[in-house]
Structures are given as C-alpha cells and as structure tokens.
C-alpha cells in the first residue's frame, strides 16, 4: 500500500533544524526587549520603574506578559534589582520598584 504524505511530513517541517530555525526570531526579540528594559531602567536612575510602568513604556510594542517575563529574566541574571521601596500603581496598590543593577 502506498504511503500517504501529509504536508507535515515534508522535510521542511521535521527535525531539529526546523525547530531551532523557527525559535531564532523569538530569541532575538527577547534579547532586544531585555536590552530595552535595561536601558530604560538605567535612564530612570534611582527612581526606577514599577512593572506597570515598564509595561506602559512598551505598550503597543510588546505584550505585558513578555515585559514581565523579560524583567524577571534580567533579575535572575543579576542585571536588575529591587529598589527596596514601593510605589503605588494606577489602582493604588503598592508595587515593587526595579532598578538597573
């Protein structure tokens, strides 16, 4: 019986090369966003920025979840630190302030 080929069995859709090639654009964007967040926090100086403020700065360019995730990654890398004080959000809740390390 002849084997039926599906579009997904084509070599372009199989193997690690296809997976890693598809992942590359996301990684480049991630690096760029991390650099943008770090640059913004550096410009903010000791005033820093809350997560909400960072999300507002990059609204329209990046999703809020992406900004939160990239900020956390920068924290894990030691490039961003908590200021040790909070600032109210637009809803009045206290929010951690981030500083460039």
C-alpha positions in Angstrom: 0.0 0.0 0.0 1.5 3.4 -0.9 2.4 5.7 1.9 0.4 8.9 2.1 2.4 12.0 2.6 1.0 14.9 4.6 2.2 18.5 4.4 3.7 17.9 7.9 5.9 15.0 6.8 7.8 17.3 4.3 11.5 17.7 5.4 11.0 21.4 6.0 8.6 20.6 8.9 10.6 17.8 10.5 13.8 17.6 12.5 15.7 19.8 15.0 16.8 22.2 12.3 13.3 23.3 11.6 12.6 23.7 15.3 15.7 25.8 16.1 15.3 27.9 13.0 11.7 28.7 14.0 12.9 29.6 17.5 15.6 32.0 16.5 13.4 35.1 15.8 11.8 34.8 19.3 15.2 34.7 20.9 16.5 37.8 19.1 13.4 39.7 20.1 13.8 38.6 23.7 17.4 39.9 23.8 16.3 43.2 22.2 13.5 43.6 24.8 15.8 42.8 27.7 18.2 45.4 26.4 15.4 48.0 26.1 14.2 47.3 29.6 17.7 47.6 31.0 18.3 50.8 29.1 15.0 52.3 30.3 15.8 51.3 34.0 19.3 52.9 33.6 17.7 56.1 32.3 15.3 56.1 35.3 18.2 56.1 37.7 17.4 55.7 41.4 13.8 56.5 40.7 13.5 53.1 38.9 10.3 51.8 37.4 7.5 49.5 38.6 6.4 46.6 36.5 3.3 48.5 35.5 5.3 51.5 34.4 7.6 49.2 32.3 4.5 47.6 30.7 3.2 51.1 29.8 6.5 52.2 28.3 6.5 49.2 25.9 2.7 49.0 25.3 2.0 48.6 21.6 5.4 47.1 21.0 5.4 44.1 23.4 2.7 42.2 25.3 2.7 42.9 29.1 3.5 39.2 29.8 6.6 39.5 27.6 7.7 42.5 29.6 7.1 40.8 32.9 9.0 37.7 31.8 12.0 39.6 30.4 12.2 41.7 33.6 12.2 38.5 35.7 15.0 37.1 33.5 17.0 40.2 34.0 16.5 39.9 37.7 17.6 36.3 37.6 20.8 37.3 35.7 21.6 40.0 38.3 21.1 42.9 35.9 18.0 44.2 37.6 17.4 44.5 41.3 14.6 45.5 43.6 14.9 49.1 44.9 13.8 48.2 48.4 10.8 50.6 48.2 7.4 50.5 46.5 5.3 53.0 44.5 1.6 52.9 44.1 0.1 51.5 40.8 -2.7 53.2 39.0 -5.1 51.2 41.2 -3.3 52.4 44.3 -1.7 49.1 45.2 2.0 49.1 46.3 4.3 47.8 43.6 8.0 46.8 43.7 10.3 49.3 42.0 13.0 47.9 39.7 16.5 49.4 39.3 19.3 48.6 36.9 21.9 46.7 38.9 
